[in-house]
Amino acid sequence: MQQNGVQLDQVTFSCCICLDLLKHPVTIPCGHSYCMNCIKTHWDKEDEKKLYSCPQCWKTFTPRPVLGKNTMLADLVEELKKTGLQAAPADHCYAGPEDVACDVCTGKRLKAFKSCLVCLASYCKKHLQPHLNSPAFDNHKLVDPSNKLQENICSRHDELMMIFCRTDQQCICYLCLMDEHKGHDTVSAAAERTERQRELEGSRLNIQQRHQNRENNLKLLHQEVEAINVSADETVEHSQQIFTELIRLMERRSSGVKQQVRSQQRTELSRVKELQETLEQEITELKKSDAELEKISQTEDLNQFLLNYPSLSPLSHSIDSSSINIRPLSYFQDVTDAVSEVRDELQDVLREKWTNILLMVTEVDVLLPQAEPKTRAGFLRYACEITLDPNTANRQLSLSDGNRKATFMKEHQFYFSHPDRFNECLQVLSRESLTGRCYWEVEWRGGGVEVAVAYKDISRKGQGDDSGFGWNDKSWAFRCKSKCCNLWVNKVHTPASAPQSSIVGMYLDHRAGILSFYSVSDTMTLLHRVQTTFTQPLYAGLCLLYSSGNSAELCKLK
C-alpha cells in the first residue's frame, strides 16, 4: 500500500510485544500503541509495584491508565489487511554501523529490537519471540537495544551484577557478596532501583512544585514590575501637576505684587507731579514778584516809589518744605523685604518637607518589608495625623480638642443623622485612611477603652458581631483596662501583657500585614503583634466602655 508517497510495512502496524498486527489496538499516554491484551498482560505483571511502564520508552505511569480502543488505528489496520501490505526495503531491517545488531542472527545481522538484561543479549523481532511467548522468560527484563550490556558483568568474576552494595554504593555479583563485600549492607539491584525510582519521582515532584512556585513568583514579579511602573508614572504625573499648580500660584502672586507696586507707583508719581506743578507755578510767581520789587527798588522818584509800592500783589500760600520727605531709592524697600521674608519662609518649609518627600521615595519597598522600629524615635518617623470623624461617632460620644478626643456621655449628643454613624456600639472611626507604614498613639482614662483598626465597610447598625470592633473579620481591637489587656480578632480574644502606662502606641505596616500594640513610657513595651493580610485601607477606631468619665484621645505627635 502506498499513499502520498509514504511506504508502510507490516512492522509499522505491529505490536512490539507480540510482533503481530495490532489486535484491538489501544494507545497509552506516552503515545505508543499495543494490542489491548498484550499491554494488559504486561501491566498485570507490574501490579505489585503499582508502577506501570511502556515496553518501548519505559515511561512510567501511576495510577494504572484506563485503556480505550483506538478506533482510527483499528480501522486503518483492517483496511490494510484488505488491500495488502508492501514489504519494507531489506536494507531498512539490517543493522548498520550505528545500530545494535541481533546477537542470534548469522551472516548479515538484523537490527536488534530489544535487549535482555538477564541474557545480556540483543534480539531482532524474530529471535525475540521466545522471550515474549515462553513463560520461562517472564522474569527477564527487556529494554531498548543497548551496546552496554557487558557493563552489567562483574569484571572480576564474570558474573551478572544483580546485587547493589549500599555500603560501597556499587553493583556487585553474588561472588563479590561472599568476598570483599561480605557483611556489607546489600539489596537486590531491582529493589534498589525501585526505591531510587520512588525517590526520583519524589525529587521530580519536588522539582515540579518548586518550578511551579518559581513560575508563580515570576508572574507576581512581572505584576510587581507593572505596578511599580504604573505607580511611578502616576506619581510623577501628579507631582508635576502639583508643582505646576504651585508655580502658577507663585506666578499669580508675583503678578499681583507687580500690579500692586505699579498701581502704587502711578499714584505716588501722580501726587509728586501735582506737587511739582504747584512748586513750578510758585517759582514763576516768585520770579515775577522779585522782578517787580527790583523795578520799584530802582525808582529814584520818591513820590513814584511810594505810589507804586502798595500796588504789589501779595504772595500766594507757599508749600511747607519740611513736609516733603525724600527717601532716595527706598520707597518700595519694605515690599522687597516682605517678599524676601516669604521666600525665606518658603525655602525653610520646602527644605523640611522636601526631606520628608525624599524619605518617602526611598522608603518604597518592593520585595522585603522594613524591620519594625525599636525605639519611639524610630516609630515617630511614621507618625501620622489622625482625627475622628464626627459622622461615625455614636451619639453618646462627645468629640473635642479638634475631633481628637472622645468622651463617654450619659446623655445623647446632638449629631445630624448619617449612614456612617454607629447607632449602638460606643465607637468612632478616624476620618483619615491608613495605608503603608503608620504610627499613632492613644491616651486613655477611666475604666477602659478599645483601640482598633477597621475596614470602612464594617457595619454601623446594632450591637451584633458585624459592627463591634474585634467581633468580625473586618476589624482588630485591643481592649485596655488597668490590670489586663486582650486582643480581639473575629470574636476570639487573646490575653496580652497589661500596659505600663495610659498611652498605647499602634504601629501598622499595611503591606506586610503587621499590626503591633505598644505600651508607651520611657521605653516601648510590646503588648501584642498581629500578623495577617490586609485587603483594604484601614481606619483607626476607638470604643469606650460604658463608664462615666471614660475618654480616649489621639495624641499629637508632630
VOGU-3710 file (C-alpha; in Angstrom, 3 decimals, decimal comma):
1> mqqngvqldq> 0,000/0,000/0,000  1,313/3,452/-0,895  -0,423/6,741/-0,038  1,024/10,169/-0,872  4,427/8,620/-1,490  4,744/7,104/2,009  5,669/3,393/2,188  4,258/1,375/5,085  5,292/-2,155/6,064  3,830/-4,627/8,494
11> vtfsccicld> 6,209/-3,506/11,243  4,555/-0,091/11,272  1,237/-1,601/12,353  2,602/-4,401/14,545  2,523/-4,691/18,320  6,076/-4,654/19,702  5,054/-7,189/22,351  3,510/-9,922/20,190  5,113/-8,705/16,899  1,816/-9,354/15,119
21> llkhpvtipc> -0,593/-6,911/13,527  -2,356/-4,872/16,154  -5,441/-6,562/17,527  -7,928/-4,285/19,267  -5,285/-1,509/19,279  -5,016/0,869/22,250  -2,774/3,924/22,676  -1,261/4,600/26,113  -0,460/8,122/27,472  3,097/8,242/26,067
31> ghsycmncik> 1,729/7,758/22,516  2,790/4,158/21,814  0,178/1,631/20,672  -0,271/-2,051/21,554  -2,757/-4,883/21,379  -5,076/-4,437/24,331  -4,421/-7,960/25,680  -0,663/-7,579/25,278  -0,388/-4,362/27,279  -2,859/-5,638/29,896
41> thwdkedekk> -0,729/-8,760/30,395  2,396/-6,629/30,626  0,842/-4,346/33,264  -0,633/-7,254/35,209  2,945/-8,287/35,953  3,646/-4,791/37,332  0,587/-4,641/39,604  2,719/-5,474/42,619  4,888/-2,369/42,134  1,901/-0,150/41,343
51> lyscpqcwkt> 4,161/1,476/38,730  3,200/0,783/35,097  5,666/1,234/32,251  5,713/1,437/28,455  7,619/-1,546/26,914  9,172/0,768/24,329  10,122/4,059/26,035  9,816/2,758/29,637  7,982/5,861/30,749  6,088/5,047/33,962
61> ftprpvlgkn> 2,512/5,859/34,952  0,716/5,991/38,272  -2,077/5,022/38,659  -2,648/2,390/36,003  -4,010/4,116/32,873  -7,502/3,312/31,689  -7,398/1,730/28,220  -9,711/2,583/25,359  -9,755/1,233/21,822  -8,079/3,405/19,210
71> tmladlveel> -10,841/3,179/16,609  -8,952/5,127/13,936  -5,941/2,822/14,169  -8,194/-0,276/14,243  -9,982/0,841/11,069  -6,658/1,526/9,359  -5,307/-1,927/10,276  -8,482/-3,598/8,933  -8,219/-1,610/5,720  -4,561/-2,610/5,316
81> kktglqaapa> -5,468/-6,270/5,784  -7,849/-5,978/2,831  -5,538/-4,076/0,483  -2,312/-5,865/1,381  0,953/-4,510/2,798  4,115/-3,633/0,941  7,306/-5,037/2,373  9,853/-2,563/3,565  13,208/-2,405/1,788  15,580/-5,099/3,034
91> dhcyagpedv> 18,307/-2,594/3,932  15,893/-0,968/6,360  15,938/-4,086/8,613  19,684/-4,780/8,654  21,945/-3,325/11,339  24,264/-0,520/10,300  27,472/0,701/11,999  25,495/2,834/14,470  22,833/0,213/15,202  22,662/-2,547/17,808
101> acdvctgkrl> 22,728/-5,880/15,950  20,900/-9,049/16,891  23,250/-11,413/18,727  21,467/-14,535/17,372  21,442/-13,700/13,665  24,159/-15,229/11,497  25,586/-13,675/8,366  24,181/-10,204/7,782  22,532/-9,443/11,105  19,249/-7,680/11,587
111> kafksclvcl> 18,693/-4,694/13,831  18,039/-5,586/17,446  14,516/-4,795/18,622  15,125/-5,389/22,340  17,995/-6,194/24,685  17,640/-8,563/27,647  19,325/-7,532/30,902  19,264/-11,139/32,114  20,602/-12,839/28,984  22,868/-9,871/28,255
121> asyckkhlqp> 21,999/-10,225/24,584  20,082/-8,252/21,998  17,418/-9,732/19,727  15,686/-8,868/16,486  11,912/-9,294/16,382  12,153/-12,823/15,092  14,608/-14,080/17,719  12,813/-12,149/20,469  9,741/-14,359/20,161  10,799/-16,890/22,856
131> hlnspafdnh> 11,118/-14,074/25,374  7,598/-12,933/24,522  5,856/-16,276/24,245  7,585/-18,608/26,730  6,795/-18,361/30,478  10,419/-19,284/31,142  11,425/-15,757/30,183  8,789/-13,935/32,229  11,371/-12,687/34,732  13,695/-11,390/32,050
141> klvdpsnklq> 13,967/-7,623/31,724  13,665/-6,303/28,164  14,937/-2,808/27,366  15,609/-0,776/24,260  18,600/-2,080/22,263  21,867/-1,313/24,046  25,582/-1,802/23,293  26,479/-1,528/27,005  25,128/-4,839/28,248  28,623/-6,071/29,192
151> enicsrhdel> 28,840/-3,355/31,777  26,408/-5,489/33,805  29,044/-8,273/34,055  31,423/-8,315/37,025  34,960/-7,744/35,727  36,453/-9,985/38,449  34,092/-12,944/38,484  32,487/-12,693/35,048  29,061/-12,959/36,669  25,933/-10,856/36,272
161> mmifcrtdqq> 25,837/-7,994/38,761  22,330/-8,283/40,220  23,157/-7,039/43,734  23,685/-3,474/44,961  26,082/-2,761/47,818  24,759/0,253/49,730  27,940/0,414/51,810  30,154/0,989/48,763  27,381/2,342/46,515  28,077/-0,012/43,597
171> cicylclmde> 26,619/-3,003/41,759  28,205/-6,388/42,524  27,712/-10,068/41,659  26,850/-12,836/44,113  30,538/-13,861/44,387  31,528/-10,339/45,392  28,950/-10,651/48,179  30,925/-13,544/49,635  34,280/-11,872/49,158  35,259/-8,207/49,653
181> hkghdtvsaa> 31,637/-7,091/50,243  30,935/-9,646/52,937  28,960/-8,133/55,827  28,030/-5,010/53,805  24,532/-3,626/53,547  23,274/-5,147/50,283  19,961/-5,486/48,435  18,961/-6,694/45,015  19,651/-4,220/42,226  15,961/-4,354/41,317
191> aerterqrel> 14,935/-3,435/44,873  17,441/-0,571/44,920  16,165/0,583/41,538  12,568/0,541/42,831  13,499/2,556/45,918  15,585/5,033/43,981  12,858/5,278/41,370  10,496/6,219/44,174  12,998/8,785/45,459  13,474/10,048/41,917
201> egsrlniqqr> 9,723/10,500/41,488  9,618/12,342/44,792  12,513/14,529/43,692  10,801/15,194/40,385  7,598/16,101/42,181  9,527/18,436/44,448  11,279/19,993/41,456  7,994/20,373/39,620  6,415/22,023/42,661  9,376/24,352/43,060
211> hqnrennlkl> 9,243/25,066/39,354  5,551/25,932/39,638  6,264/28,116/42,664  9,011/29,925/40,791  6,673/30,393/37,827  4,065/31,878/40,170  6,703/34,075/41,818  7,926/35,185/38,417  4,375/36,037/37,419  3,968/38,023/40,640
221> lhqeveainv> 7,221/39,864/39,934  6,022/40,695/36,427  2,855/42,100/38,004  5,012/43,947/40,546  7,076/45,497/37,746  3,888/46,650/36,048  2,515/48,007/39,335  5,782/49,847/40,087  5,834/51,409/36,635  2,180/52,442/36,807
231> sadetvehsq> 2,547/53,852/40,335  5,763/55,701/39,456  4,216/57,169/36,296  1,107/58,275/38,196  3,224/59,786/40,979  5,404/61,689/38,506  2,325/62,936/36,660  0,532/64,000/39,844  3,707/65,601/41,244  4,179/67,562/38,040
241> qiftelirlm> 0,578/68,735/38,236  1,036/69,820/41,855  4,295/71,638/41,131  2,711/73,243/38,081  -0,108/74,476/40,308  2,442/75,812/42,789  4,338/77,560/40,003  1,108/79,076/38,682  0,201/80,179/42,204  3,593/81,842/42,603
251> errssgvkqq> 3,226/83,454/39,196  -0,202/84,792/40,174  1,189/86,121/43,443  4,150/87,636/41,588  1,787/89,241/39,088  -0,379/90,572/41,940  2,616/92,129/43,703  3,743/93,604/40,407  0,316/95,124/39,743  0,080/96,492/43,285
261> vrsqqrtels> 3,547/98,051/43,063  2,824/99,560/39,639  -0,525/100,924/40,823  1,062/102,457/43,906  3,873/103,747/41,686  1,365/105,578/39,471  -0,431/107,004/42,490  2,762/108,300/44,052  4,080/109,681/40,747  0,778/111,492/40,191
271> rvkelqetle> 0,995/113,052/43,647  4,622/114,061/43,120  3,826/115,504/39,670  0,993/117,574/41,126  3,347/118,877/43,787  5,960/119,607/41,098  3,465/121,654/39,112  2,458/123,606/42,220  6,084/124,332/43,039  6,853/125,345/39,460
281> qeitelkksd> 3,868/127,753/39,469  5,021/129,214/42,790  8,542/129,640/41,422  7,131/131,537/38,416  5,146/133,805/40,709  8,133/134,404/42,941  10,307/135,342/39,952  7,636/137,786/38,772  7,295/139,351/42,222  11,061/139,604/42,543
291> aelekisqte> 11,280/141,405/39,152  8,577/143,898/40,220  10,274/144,564/43,514  13,593/145,054/41,745  11,967/147,567/39,373  10,413/149,553/42,230  13,599/149,463/44,199  15,395/151,149/41,315  12,841/154,045/41,130  14,547/157,292/42,239
301> dlnqfllnyp> 11,435/159,426/42,375  10,237/159,287/45,972  6,628/160,014/45,184  6,582/157,444/42,420  8,240/154,817/44,690  5,679/155,383/47,433  2,812/155,375/44,971  3,771/152,004/43,338  4,745/150,077/46,441  1,180/149,370/47,726
311> slsplshsid> 0,187/148,030/44,290  2,383/144,957/44,655  0,418/141,629/44,650  0,605/139,606/47,876  2,456/136,321/47,720  0,287/133,199/47,417  0,317/130,463/50,118  3,597/128,615/49,961  4,182/124,850/50,425  5,997/123,994/53,609
321> sssinirpls> 9,333/122,484/52,511  9,556/120,383/55,643  6,511/118,321/54,512  8,449/116,940/51,570  10,134/113,773/52,842  12,756/112,477/50,428  13,727/108,734/50,718  16,079/108,048/47,815  15,760/104,517/46,344  13,869/103,086/49,353
331> yfqdvtdavs> 10,217/103,770/48,606  9,342/100,083/47,954  12,131/98,526/50,004  9,580/97,293/52,554  7,811/95,349/49,801  11,101/93,769/48,749  11,844/92,877/52,357  8,379/91,316/52,785  8,748/89,233/49,596  12,208/88,152/50,727
341> evrdelqdvl> 10,764/87,078/54,055  8,120/84,989/52,253  10,853/83,467/50,095  12,939/82,539/53,141  9,932/81,005/54,910  9,009/79,018/51,797  12,581/77,789/51,492  12,530/76,644/55,112  9,217/74,835/54,618  10,367/73,263/51,351
351> rekwtnillm> 13,638/72,204/52,904  11,827/70,430/55,745  9,068/68,919/53,600  11,485/68,041/50,813  13,408/65,834/53,205  10,154/64,044/54,050  9,324/63,643/50,355  12,738/62,130/49,601  12,378/59,897/52,651  9,031/58,631/51,372
361> vtevdvllpq> 10,585/57,897/47,961  13,491/55,935/49,433  11,130/54,007/51,706  9,318/52,430/48,764  9,971/48,697/49,213  9,037/46,109/46,622  10,035/42,734/47,993  11,065/42,853/51,626  9,185/44,597/54,469  11,066/47,122/56,602
371> aepktragfl> 12,145/45,991/60,044  9,888/47,240/62,807  11,443/50,161/64,731  12,889/49,527/68,183  12,688/53,000/69,716  9,959/55,623/69,975  12,060/57,945/67,812  12,078/55,242/65,166  8,281/54,869/65,375  7,791/58,639/65,179
381> ryaceitldp> 9,288/58,590/61,694  5,974/57,024/60,633  3,769/59,271/62,796  0,517/60,252/61,104  -2,004/62,947/61,975  -5,375/61,364/62,666  -8,681/62,998/63,585  -12,003/61,425/64,491  -14,879/61,546/62,039  -17,984/63,072/63,710
391> ntanrqlsls> -20,196/61,352/61,130  -19,206/57,954/62,594  -19,387/58,828/66,322  -22,042/57,192/68,482  -24,408/59,770/69,997  -23,096/59,051/73,499  -19,574/60,055/72,488  -18,617/63,709/72,749  -15,788/64,788/70,439  -13,463/67,633/71,438
401> dgnrkatfmk> -9,931/69,013/71,030  -10,225/69,317/67,271  -12,013/65,955/66,959  -9,104/64,105/68,515  -10,701/63,277/71,887  -13,786/61,102/72,551  -15,539/61,110/75,930  -18,405/58,871/77,092  -21,537/60,864/77,999  -24,697/59,564/79,678
411> ehqfyfshpd> -26,890/61,942/77,682  -27,096/61,771/73,917  -25,178/64,374/71,949  -26,708/66,317/69,107  -25,453/64,912/65,802  -27,115/65,025/62,423  -28,297/61,691/61,055  -25,690/59,971/58,915  -25,436/56,439/57,426  -21,840/56,082/58,686
421> rfneclqvls> -22,778/56,583/62,351  -22,533/53,712/64,850  -26,041/53,746/66,242  -25,496/51,258/69,110  -21,797/50,493/69,669  -19,903/53,256/71,529  -17,445/53,531/68,648  -15,934/56,110/66,316  -13,594/55,844/63,308  -10,918/58,176/62,025
431> resltgrcyw> -11,510/60,475/59,103  -8,189/59,511/57,515  -7,457/56,104/55,981  -4,286/54,202/56,866  -2,009/52,504/54,351  1,711/51,929/54,122  3,544/52,276/57,454  1,782/54,362/60,110  2,207/55,055/63,816  -0,176/56,796/66,216
441> evewrgggve> -0,771/56,939/69,953  -3,893/56,927/72,112  -4,028/58,190/75,688  -6,948/56,758/77,657  -8,520/57,454/81,039  -11,212/55,757/83,077  -12,417/52,178/83,242  -11,272/51,006/79,847  -11,070/51,571/76,122  -10,596/49,628/72,893
451> vavaykdisr> -8,096/50,889/70,360  -8,773/49,340/66,984  -8,440/49,388/63,220  -11,269/48,511/60,844  -12,224/48,452/57,197  -14,558/51,179/56,020  -17,318/48,697/55,143  -17,757/47,470/58,733  -21,437/47,534/59,710  -22,673/50,588/61,635
461> kgqgddsgfg> -26,024/49,219/62,789  -26,883/47,417/66,021  -24,641/45,729/68,584  -24,154/42,472/66,691  -20,975/40,780/65,589  -20,986/42,684/62,298  -20,452/46,087/63,936  -18,410/45,531/67,110  -14,641/46,036/66,883  -12,881/42,660/67,087
471> wndkswafrc> -16,059/40,620/66,569  -15,717/40,129/62,808  -13,140/39,750/60,046  -13,279/43,472/59,260  -11,673/44,791/62,458  -8,917/44,185/65,019  -9,340/45,532/68,568  -7,078/45,802/71,613  -9,062/46,195/74,856  -7,171/48,051/77,580
481> kskccnlwvn> -8,012/48,001/81,279  -5,908/48,950/84,248  -4,921/45,369/85,114  -5,387/43,375/81,930  -5,477/43,581/78,153  -6,942/41,385/75,437  -6,655/41,254/71,683  -9,972/40,598/69,926  -9,970/39,219/66,387  -13,095/37,697/64,843
491> kvhtpasapq> -14,682/37,005/68,265  -11,522/35,274/69,559  -9,715/37,005/72,424  -6,057/36,516/73,301  -4,689/37,708/76,662  -1,850/40,229/76,435  0,511/41,983/78,807  -1,005/44,743/80,926  0,033/48,247/79,799  2,666/50,052/81,856
501> ssivgmyldh> 1,218/53,453/81,004  -2,021/55,046/79,870  -0,609/55,651/76,389  -0,911/52,886/73,794  1,122/53,153/70,589  -0,087/51,420/67,426  2,224/50,561/64,541  0,809/49,452/61,188  2,732/48,021/58,250  -0,193/47,574/55,883
511> ragilsfysv> 1,743/45,849/53,137  3,492/43,392/55,448  0,217/42,701/57,308  1,679/43,727/60,688  -0,282/45,484/63,450  1,578/45,995/66,749  0,406/47,431/70,076  2,908/49,057/72,447  2,814/50,495/75,952  4,493/53,911/75,645
521> sdtmtllhrv> 6,549/55,292/78,528  10,281/55,874/78,712  10,608/52,742/76,605  8,420/50,937/74,083  6,986/47,683/75,506  5,359/45,337/73,008  1,921/44,237/74,211  0,864/42,188/71,196  1,570/41,821/67,488  -0,824/40,653/64,768
531> qttftqplya> 0,393/39,070/61,526  -2,307/38,859/58,859  -3,187/40,083/55,362  -4,975/43,404/54,944  -7,077/43,649/51,791  -8,402/47,216/52,173  -7,254/50,547/53,618  -7,760/50,682/57,394  -9,255/53,325/59,678  -8,253/53,915/63,277
541> glcllyssgn> -11,054/53,271/65,756  -11,921/53,963/69,405  -14,520/52,187/71,548  -15,274/53,438/75,071  -16,626/51,075/77,684  -19,846/52,024/79,491  -18,360/54,029/82,352  -18,774/57,686/83,268  -15,676/59,742/82,584  -14,148/57,274/80,136
551> saelcklk> -12,173/59,082/77,449  -9,565/58,410/74,792  -7,515/60,931/72,858  -5,393/60,697/69,723  -2,069/62,212/70,762  -0,384/64,985/68,803  2,921/63,587/67,581  4,135/66,364/65,283
//
